[in-house]
Amino acid sequence: MGERIGYSLNAPGAYAEQRLLGINEAIKLPRSISDEQAAAVLLKGLTAWCLVRQTFRVKRGHVVLLPAAAGGVGLIVSQWAHALGARVIGVVSRADKATIARRHGCKQVLVGYENLAERVRQHTQGKGVDVVYDGVGKDTFIAALDCLKPRGLMVTFGNASGAVPPIAPLELMRRGSLFLTRPTSGDYLVSPAIRRKAAQELFTMIKNRKIRVHIGQRFALKDAAQAHEALESRRTLGSTVLLP
């Protein structure tokens, strides 16, 4: 009794004062993780684990392209990939976001998405990157594909700008026999044991200061609508938490 837990579910209900949760869905929080840190990082951190540890296992020497590098998932992915020895090229929409991205693992940060492939290749001696982790979606998809080296992997995991339109497989061939995947964490965190393992890796990275949890803004729960408006208009930095 009295243990602190967190969870990562796609089902609605997180804004309720009380909620029933199956024991297999609960993730015990260590004392080294505060309530606010858990709220800010658990879902995003487990998503990042799926991306860098499963979808494409980042290793030393890899070059990673990360659109929306100053977002909640982006800041965690960049730090985790950097800790694994990768070189991370982040892309952000504004100069103030570039400063935060650099402080959280990005070796280079590009501001704006114009001529993205050309600028990325300038930073990679014309080779391109090994993997793209793209949570933006429609607005960046084709440009990000053009940033990959031959046989590179495009990981499109979010739709912040809208869903990616259908693409012909021939387009992947023309760009160098590329690979394309659209993962969801539910297909990776498929059992309580795997969820606990992923959470433990995440908590260890935070404890060892390999990942710093950046809470960019806080809203009272009664102001949840304002929080959603800020998220939708891309005015946020890092994670957003709602406080009772």
N, C-alpha and C positions, 0 to 999 in steps of 0.2 A: 504494500500500500504506500502511496505517496511518491512513487518513482516518477520522474519526468520522462515523457515520451514525445516523440514526433512521429509524423507519418508522411507518406508521399502518395496521394491518391488523385486520380482524375475525376472522381465523383464529387458533385457539389455538396456543400455543407460546412465549409471551413469558417463561415461567418457566424455560425450558431454559437450560443453560449455553452451548450453541452452537446456532445456527440457520442454515439456508440461506435466503438471501433473493435474489430476482431483482433485478438491477441497476435495473430500472425502478421497483421498489418503494422503493428506498433514497433517503433525503433527506439530503444533505450538511449537516452541522451547522457553522455558523460558529464562529469562536473566541470570539465574544462570548457564546455560549450554553454554559453548563456542562452536564455530564452530567446532574446532578440537575434542572436546569431543563428540559432536553430531555425527560427521563422524565416530568416533571410536566405539561408543557404541550403536547407535540406533538399527541397525539390530541385533547385538549380544545380546543387552539387552532385546529386545522383544523376541528373541529366548529363552533367559534365563527365562523370565517371563512365557512363555508357559511351560517350563520344570518344574520349581519349584512351580508354582502357579496353574497349570492346569493338566498337564500330570500326575504328582505325587505331591500332595499338601504336601510339606515338612512342618513338625511340630517339635516342641521341642522333643528331644529324638531320632529322627530318625538318622540312620547311612547311609551316602551317600558315594558311591564310584564314583570317578571322574577321569577317564583316560584323558590324555591331559589336566591336571589341570592348566598348565601355558599358555594355548592358550587363544585367545580372548574371546570365550564363556566360557571356563573353569574358568578364573579368576572372571568373573561376577557370574556364577553359584555358585562357592565356597563361595564368599562373601555373596550372597543372602541367601544361605542355612544356612550359619553360623549365619547370622542375625536372621533367623527364629528359631534358637535354635538347629539345627542339628549338628552332628559331621561329618566332611568331611574328608575322606581319599582320598588324591590325588595321582595320578600316573603320573610320568613324565619320559622323556627319558634321561635327563642329570642332573647332580648335580646342575648346576647354575639355572636350571628351578625350582628345589626343593626349593631354597631360596625364589624365587618370590612367589611360591605357598603357602608357609607358611605365607608370609606376607599378603596374600589375602584370609585368611579364612580356610585354610586346617589345621586340627589338627595334622594329620600325613601325611607324603609324602613318597611314595615309589619310588625309582629310578630304572627304568627298569621294564620290564614286565615278566621276567622269574619267574616261580613258583608263579605267582600272587595270585592264590587262597589260597595257603598255607600261604603266608605272610599276606594276608588280614585276614584270620581266626586267625592268631596269635594275631592280633590287636583287634579282636572282641571276644576273649575267645571262639573261635570255632563256633560262632553263624552265622557269615556272615552278610551281609549288607541288609538294607531294599530296596534300589534302586540303580541301576547303571545308570548314565547318560554317555553314550559312544558315542563320536563323531569320534572315530578312525575307527571303522568298522571292516573289515575282520581280521586284525591282532590281535585284542583284544577280539573279540566277545565271543568265547567259554570260554576263561579264565575268562572273566567277568561274564558269566553265572554261573560259578562254585564258584563265590564269594557271591552269593545271599543266604539269609536265605530261608527256606521254605515259599512259597507263595510270595516271593519277586518279584519286578518288574524290568525287563530289558528294558531300554529306549535306543534304538539305533537310534541316530538322525543325524549321519554324516558318511561319507565314506572317511575319509582322507587317509586310507590305501587301499581303494577299497571296493566294495559292499560286504555285508555279504552274503555268499552262503545260499541256501535254508536249512532249518532245519526241521526235523521231529517233530511233536508235542510230540511224545513219549519222546524226549530228555528233554522237559520241565517237564514232569511228573517224569522222573527219578531223576531230580535234586530237587524235592520237590514241585511239582505243581506250577511251576513258571508262571508268566505273562510276556508277551512280546509285545512291541508296537514299531511301527516305525512312529513317529509323524512328521508332517510338520506344520510350523507356519500358513500356509494358511488355515488350518482346524480349527485353534483356533482364529486367528485374523480375524474373518469372517465379521465384520461390522466396520464402522467408529467409532461407540460408544465404541466397545471393544478395538479397536486400541488405541483410546484416553485414555481409562481407563488404559490399560497396560503401555502406555508411561508415564502417570502421576505417576503411582506407581514407575516406573523406575526413573523418574526425582526426585521424593521425596527421594528415597533411596540414590541417588547421593548427593542431597542437604544436607541430614542429615548425610552424610559421612559414610553411611553403605556400600556403594559401591564406590570404588575409580577407576577411569578410568585409566588404564595403557596403554599408547601408547609406544610400544616397539621400533618402527622404523617408520621413515617418508621417503617417496620417492617423488621426483618431478613427476608430471603426465607424463612427457616425458620419465621417467624411469619405467613406469608401468610394462614392461616386466621383469625387475629385481625384482620388488616386487613380481610378480607371481612366479618367480623362487625361491625366498626366502621362500615363503609360501609352495610351493610344496616340497621343500627339508627340511622343518621343522626347518629352521634356525631362525624363528621368535619367539618373546616373546610377549604375550599380543596382542593388536590390532595394525594393520598397517594402516596408512593413506597416501593418495596421496594428494600432495599440488600443486595447479596450478602455 
